């Protein structure tokens, strides 16, 4: 007959813990990716260790997870191990780690957990390096490693899209450097998460937003920290967003020793946000200097051309002056010769005119007596004609002239019965009144 012993939950939990301790032989090493890391007020650290295995069927289902607890009294030992790497490893979401501890059932939740007591920072750094090398090889094979760099540096980067965590030291440092340069930058700040599990997605979205602004340059900066704080900048999605961006991207990630994949695919990589902003200022200053030197060259060339033209003009003026003086002398001689010719012609003309005048004078002297005699004969004939047509002569022959009272010559059609008429005869005037009038019969 089967054992019908009834177990209490605590008994079962204790038994399972004893079995695991006996089977595992104490502490073990477990690797995975940190997720949902939290710190309590008491100094304890809690997070979930996630196994992401994209090469297996489990990638299509929920990943395997293990709850981890790092008590404050063990944290000191863990931090000591981390410091041995020079601060390059920091526990945070998205960081792949190899940790040591004991596995047990947490009775309050009946949950399997690992009580962490140690960490292997070399594993983390090696894992990061291996993943970084794999991604760089992939990008190289796809010709994306130099894609952004091939765009060419902007000639005068004045319109900037600054991608960073708003309110961070990196944000302040970059703006301070740009603002103090005395250059009229047009800066648009695009906020993004730069650390943590959701940082890659946030950075990709921010880069896309910055691209839509059509700036001259995208400046991507974050402050310093542990090497593991830069995990988001080794993310493949972020790397591809930078590599395929049609706008040049300059990065300053605040890490003096290591380079991320973002550093490799960006057009330029600077050590700090301040250095990155300073490089932008230097680029503008260099462009302005080139423009000034070009302008000075234009002025020098213009001055040389003007001096050369002035010299040619002076030589031409000298030649023209010499030629003009000779022309004037020739013209003067020609004018004198013409004057002599004209003078000779004038004398000859005057002599001819004098002879003509003498002839005309002689003719005029003989003409008056003949003309006067002819004119007197004409006057006598005209006098006879005037006397023949004199009204007095006609009146003496018996003619009369009748006028109206107003002095107008009277006609039968121009008078009316009762009109007064005045008739002039040879020896006086006769007044009469019209009784009737009518046409001749």
C-alpha positions in Angstrom: 0.0 0.0 0.0 1.3 3.4 -1.0 2.5 5.8 1.6 -0.4 8.0 2.5 1.6 10.6 4.5 0.2 14.0 4.2 2.7 16.8 3.8 2.4 20.3 5.1 3.5 23.0 2.6 6.3 24.0 4.8 7.5 20.4 5.1 7.4 20.0 1.3 9.2 23.3 0.8 11.9 22.3 3.3 12.3 18.8 1.7 12.6 20.3 -1.8 15.2 22.8 -0.6 17.1 19.9 1.0 17.0 17.8 -2.1 18.2 20.7 -4.3 21.0 21.5 -1.9 22.1 17.9 -1.8 21.8 17.5 -5.6 23.4 20.8 -6.6 26.1 20.6 -4.0 25.6 24.1 -2.7 26.1 27.3 -4.7 25.8 27.2 -8.5 26.4 29.6 -11.5 23.5 30.7 -13.6 23.5 33.0 -16.6 20.8 35.2 -18.1 19.6 38.7 -18.8 18.6 41.0 -16.0 15.0 42.3 -16.2 12.8 44.4 -13.9 15.6 45.2 -11.4 14.4 46.9 -8.2 16.0 48.1 -5.1 14.3 48.1 -1.7 14.6 50.7 1.1 16.5 48.1 3.1 19.2 47.9 0.5 18.2 44.6 -1.0 18.1 44.1 -4.8 15.5 42.0 -6.6 15.3 41.2 -10.3 14.3 38.5 -12.8 16.9 36.5 -14.7 15.6 35.9 -18.2 16.8 33.3 -20.7 16.5 34.6 -24.3 17.3 31.8 -26.7 16.2 32.8 -30.2 17.7 29.7 -31.7 15.2 27.3 -30.1 11.5 26.7 -30.2 11.2 28.4 -26.9 11.8 31.7 -28.6 8.2 31.6 -29.9 6.9 31.2 -26.3 7.4 32.9 -23.0 11.1 32.9 -22.0 12.3 30.9 -19.0 12.8 33.1 -15.9 14.3 32.8 -12.5 13.6 35.2 -9.6 16.9 36.5 -8.0 17.4 38.1 -4.6 20.6 39.9 -3.6 20.5 40.8 0.1 22.3 43.8 1.3 24.9 41.8 3.2 25.9 40.0 0.0 25.8 43.1 -2.2 29.0 44.4 -0.7 30.9 41.3 -2.0 29.2 41.7 -5.4 30.1 45.3 -5.7 33.7 44.4 -4.8 33.8 42.1 -7.8 32.3 44.7 -10.1 34.9 47.3 -9.1 37.7 45.0 -10.2 36.6 45.7 -13.8 37.2 49.4 -13.3 33.5 50.1 -13.0 32.8 48.8 -16.5 30.0 46.5 -15.3 26.8 47.7 -13.6 23.8 45.6 -13.0 20.8 46.9 -14.8 17.9 45.9 -17.1 19.1 44.3 -20.3 22.6 43.4 -19.0 23.6 39.8 -19.5 25.2 38.3 -16.4 26.7 35.2 -14.9 25.8 35.1 -11.2 26.5 32.7 -8.3 24.1 31.7 -5.5 21.9 29.1 -3.9 18.7 27.8 -5.3 15.7 27.4 -3.1 12.0 27.6 -2.8 10.7 30.9 -1.4 8.1 29.5 1.0 6.0 32.7 1.2 5.3 32.4 -2.6 6.2 28.9 -3.3 8.5 30.4 -5.9 11.8 29.1 -7.1 14.5 31.7 -6.5 18.3 32.2 -6.5 19.9 33.9 -3.5 22.7 35.7 -5.2 26.1 35.9 -3.5 28.5 36.7 -6.4 28.9 37.8 -10.0 31.4 37.2 -12.8 31.9 40.6 -14.5 34.3 39.1 -17.0 31.5 37.0 -18.4 29.4 40.1 -18.9 32.1 42.0 -20.7 32.9 39.0 -22.8 29.3 38.5 -23.7 29.0 42.2 -24.7 32.2 42.0 -26.7 31.1 38.8 -28.5 27.6 40.2 -29.3 29.2 43.5 -30.5 31.6 41.6 -32.7 28.8 39.5 -34.2 26.7 42.6 -34.9 29.6 44.6 -36.5 30.3 41.6 -38.8 26.6 41.5 -39.8 26.5 45.3 -40.5 29.8 45.1 -42.5 28.4 42.3 -44.6 25.3 44.4 -45.4 27.5 47.5 -46.2 25.9 49.4 -43.4 29.0 50.0 -41.3 30.0 53.0 -43.4 26.6 54.0 -44.7 26.1 57.1 -42.6 29.7 58.1 -42.9 29.4 58.1 -46.7 26.8 60.9 -46.6 29.6 63.4 -46.2 29.9 66.0 -43.4 27.5 68.9 -43.5 29.1 72.0 -44.9 27.5 74.4 -42.4 25.6 72.5 -39.7 23.4 75.1 -38.1 20.0 73.3 -37.8 20.6 70.6 -35.2 18.4 67.8 -33.8 19.7 66.9 -30.3 18.7 63.4 -29.2 19.2 62.9 -25.5 17.5 62.3 -22.2 16.0 65.7 -21.4 17.1 67.0 -18.0 20.3 64.9 -17.9 23.8 66.2 -17.5 24.5 65.3 -21.1 21.6 67.4 -22.2 22.8 70.4 -20.2 26.5 70.0 -21.2 25.7 69.9 -24.9 23.4 72.8 -24.9 25.9 74.9 -22.8 28.6 74.2 -25.3 26.4 75.1 -28.3 24.9 78.2 -26.7 28.2 79.7 -25.5 29.7 79.5 -29.0 28.0 82.7 -30.2 26.6 81.0 -33.3 23.0 81.1 -34.3 22.2 77.4 -34.0 18.6 76.3 -34.5 18.4 73.4 -32.0 15.4 71.0 -31.6 15.7 68.6 -28.6 14.2 65.1 -29.0 13.8 63.3 -25.7 14.8 59.6 -25.5 15.6 57.0 -22.9 19.3 56.2 -23.0 19.5 53.4 -20.4 17.4 50.4 -19.5 15.4 47.7 -21.2 13.2 50.1 -23.1 16.0 52.4 -24.2 16.6 50.8 -27.6 13.0 51.3 -28.6 13.0 54.8 -27.3 16.2 55.7 -29.2 14.9 54.3 -32.5 11.7 56.3 -32.2 13.7 59.5 -31.3 16.0 59.1 -34.3 13.0 58.7 -36.6 11.5 61.8 -35.1 14.7 63.7 -35.5 15.0 62.6 -39.2 11.6 64.1 -39.9 12.8 67.5 -38.7 15.1 67.6 -41.8 18.1 69.0 -39.8 21.6 69.5 -41.1 22.9 67.1 -38.4 21.6 64.8 -35.7 23.6 64.9 -32.4 23.1 61.9 -30.1 24.6 62.2 -26.6 24.4 60.6 -23.2 26.5 60.9 -20.1 29.2 58.6 -18.8 28.8 55.5 -16.8 29.6 51.8 -16.7 30.1 49.9 -19.9 26.9 48.0 -19.3 25.0 51.3 -19.1 25.7 51.6 -22.8 24.0 48.4 -23.8 21.3 50.2 -25.6 23.9 51.7 -28.0 25.0 48.1 -28.9 21.5 47.2 -29.8 21.0 46.1 -33.4 17.9 48.1 -34.0 19.6 51.3 -32.8 22.6 50.6 -34.9 20.5 50.1 -38.0 18.5 53.3 -37.3 21.8 55.3 -37.3 23.3 53.5 -40.2 20.3 54.0 -42.5 19.5 57.5 -41.4 19.6 59.9 -44.4 21.0 62.7 -42.1 24.5 62.6 -40.7 24.6 61.4 -37.1 27.3 62.4 -34.6 27.5 60.7 -31.2 29.0 61.6 -27.9 28.4 58.8 -25.4 30.6 59.8 -22.5 32.8 56.7 -22.4 36.5 57.2 -22.6 37.7 53.6 -23.2 35.2 51.5 -25.0 33.3 52.1 -28.3 29.8 50.9 -28.9 28.3 49.8 -32.1 26.6 53.2 -32.3 30.1 54.8 -32.3 31.1 52.5 -35.2 28.1 53.3 -37.5 27.8 57.0 -36.8 29.4 59.5 -39.1 31.5 60.9 -36.2 32.1 59.6 -32.7 33.3 61.8 -29.8 34.1 60.8 -26.3 31.7 63.1 -24.4 28.6 65.2 -25.0 30.7 68.3 -24.6 33.3 67.1 -27.1 30.5 66.3 -29.5 28.9 69.7 -29.3 32.4 71.3 -29.5 33.0 69.4 -32.7 29.9 70.9 -34.2 31.0 74.4 -33.2 34.4 73.7 -34.7 32.8 72.5 -37.9 30.8 75.7 -38.2 33.9 77.9 -37.4 35.9 76.0 -40.0 33.2 76.6 -42.6 33.0 80.3 -41.8 36.8 80.5 -42.0 36.7 78.8 -45.4 34.1 81.3 -46.6 36.1 84.2 -45.3 39.3 82.9 -47.0 37.3 82.5 -50.2 36.0 86.0 -50.0 39.5 87.3 -49.3 40.7 85.4 -52.4 37.9 87.0 -54.4 38.9 90.5 -53.1 42.6 89.8 -53.9 41.7 88.6 -57.4 39.5 91.6 -57.9 42.2 94.0 -56.7 44.8 92.4 -59.1 42.3 92.6 -62.0 41.6 96.3 -61.2 45.3 97.2 -61.0 46.0 95.4 -64.2 43.1 97.2 -65.9 44.3 100.5 -64.5 47.8 99.9 -65.9 46.3 99.0 -69.3 44.2 102.1 -69.2 47.1 104.3 -68.4 49.2 102.9 -71.2 46.2 103.3 -73.6 45.7 106.9 -72.4 49.4 107.6 -73.0 49.1 106.2 -76.5 45.9 108.1 -77.2 47.5 111.3 -75.9 50.5 111.0 -78.2 48.3 110.1 -81.1 45.9 113.0 -80.4 48.7 115.6 -80.2 50.0 114.4 -83.6 46.5 114.5 -85.0 46.0 118.0 -83.7 49.2 119.2 -85.4 48.1 117.7 -88.7 44.7 119.2 -88.4 46.2 122.6 -87.6 48.3 122.5 -90.7 45.3 121.4 -92.8 43.2 124.2 -91.3 45.8 126.9 -92.2 46.0 125.5 -95.7 42.2 125.6 -96.0 42.2 129.1 -94.7 44.6 130.3 -97.4 42.5 128.5 -100.1 39.3 130.0 -98.8 40.9 133.5 -98.6 42.0 133.2 -102.3 38.6 132.1 -103.4 37.0 134.9 -101.4 39.1 137.6 -103.1 38.3 136.2 -106.5 34.6 136.1 -105.7 34.7 139.7 -104.4 36.3 140.9 -107.6 33.7 139.2 -109.7 31.0 140.7 -107.6 32.4 144.2 -107.9 32.5 144.0 -111.7 28.9 142.8 -111.7 27.8 145.6 -109.4 29.5 148.2 -111.6 27.6 146.9 -114.6 24.3 146.9 -112.7 25.0 150.5 -111.5 25.5 151.8 -115.0 22.3 150.1 -116.2 20.3 151.6 -113.3 21.6 155.1 -114.0 20.2 155.0 -117.6 16.9 153.4 -116.7 15.0 156.1 -114.6 14.3 158.6 -117.4 12.8 155.9 -119.6 10.8 154.4 -116.7 9.4 157.8 -115.6 8.3 158.8 -119.1 6.4 155.5 -119.4 4.8 155.9 -116.0 3.6 159.5 -116.7 1.9 158.3 -119.9 0.1 155.6 -118.0 -1.1 158.1 -115.3 -2.6 160.4 -118.0 -4.6 157.5 -119.4 -5.8 156.4 -115.9 -6.9 160.0 -115.1 -9.1 160.0 -118.2 -10.6 156.7 -117.1 -11.3 158.0 -113.6 -13.1 161.1 -115.0 -15.2 159.0 -117.3 -16.5 156.9 -114.4 -16.9 159.8 -111.9 -20.6 159.9 -110.5 -20.7 163.6 -110.9 -20.2 163.2 -114.6 -23.1 160.7 -114.7 -25.4 163.1 -112.7 -24.5 165.9 -115.1 -25.7 163.7 -117.9 -29.2 163.4 -116.2 -28.7 160.3 -114.0 -29.8 160.2 -110.3 -29.0 158.1 -107.2 -31.8 157.0 -104.8 -31.0 155.9 -101.2 -33.0 154.9 -98.2 -33.2 157.1 -95.1 -30.3 155.0 -93.7 -28.1 155.8 -96.7 -28.3 152.4 -98.4 -28.8 152.2 -102.2 -32.6 151.8 -102.8 -34.0 148.8 -104.7 -37.7 148.0 -105.5 -37.4 144.8 -103.5 -35.8 146.6 -100.5 -38.5 149.2 -99.8 -42.0 149.2 -98.4 -44.9 151.6 -98.7 -44.3 154.6 -96.4 -40.4 154.3 -96.5 -38.7 157.7 -97.0 -36.3 157.9 -99.9 -33.5 160.5 -100.7 -32.7 161.0 -104.4 -29.5 162.8 -105.5 -29.5 164.7 -108.8 -26.8 167.0 -110.4 -27.9 170.1 -108.5 -29.1 168.7 -105.1 -31.4 166.1 -103.3 -35.1 165.2 -103.5 -36.9 163.5 -100.6 -40.0 161.4 -101.3 -42.3 158.8 -99.6 -43.0 155.3 -101.2 -46.7 154.9 -102.0 -46.3 151.5 -103.5 -43.6 149.2 -104.9 -43.4 146.3 -107.3 -41.2 144.7 -109.9 -40.7 146.1 -113.5 -43.3 145.2 -116.0 
